[in-house]
Amino acid sequence: MPARPSRRPVAAFWLIAVLSLVLTACAGPAAAPPSAPATSGPTSDPGAAIDVDALLAAAAAKDGQTVRVTGNFLADEGSAQLCALLMESYPPQCGGGVRLTGEVPGDTLELLDTTKEPDLKKMWWGYVTVTGTFRASGADGRPVIELGEISLVEG
């Protein structure tokens, strides 16, 4: 008489299959990944720094927004501006730019180049990145950045 095949491997397979289905069904739906909180309104992050010429070219679109701009800083004891270019006279002169309003921290001024001669007007200059609110037309009709932050660009 021929040997009969055992039913144990088939029964074990079905038992595992049924248990897998039961455990999967009991687990319920997978939890959704947490989503980022919803934000409303414009963001105050100005993104990557742009140069002065790019800011002036987009003046209408950037009006009233927080901007981050890199350029040549030039200041005397009464005013400050961010220049598209700095003319190489001594002291330097600004070639096209944006007026800056607000306080420039003393520790930042110490890092900038300055006039040292007593017979010359006191001035500071250097390559910086500023962050602040841009106004396409300030009080005198010229573009202005209301200074929030200023930092020296290394290099």
Helices and strands as residue ranges (DSSP letters): H 8-27, E 50-51, H 52-57, H 59-62, E 66-76, E 80-87, E 93-101, H 106-111, E 113-114, E 123-135, E 144-152
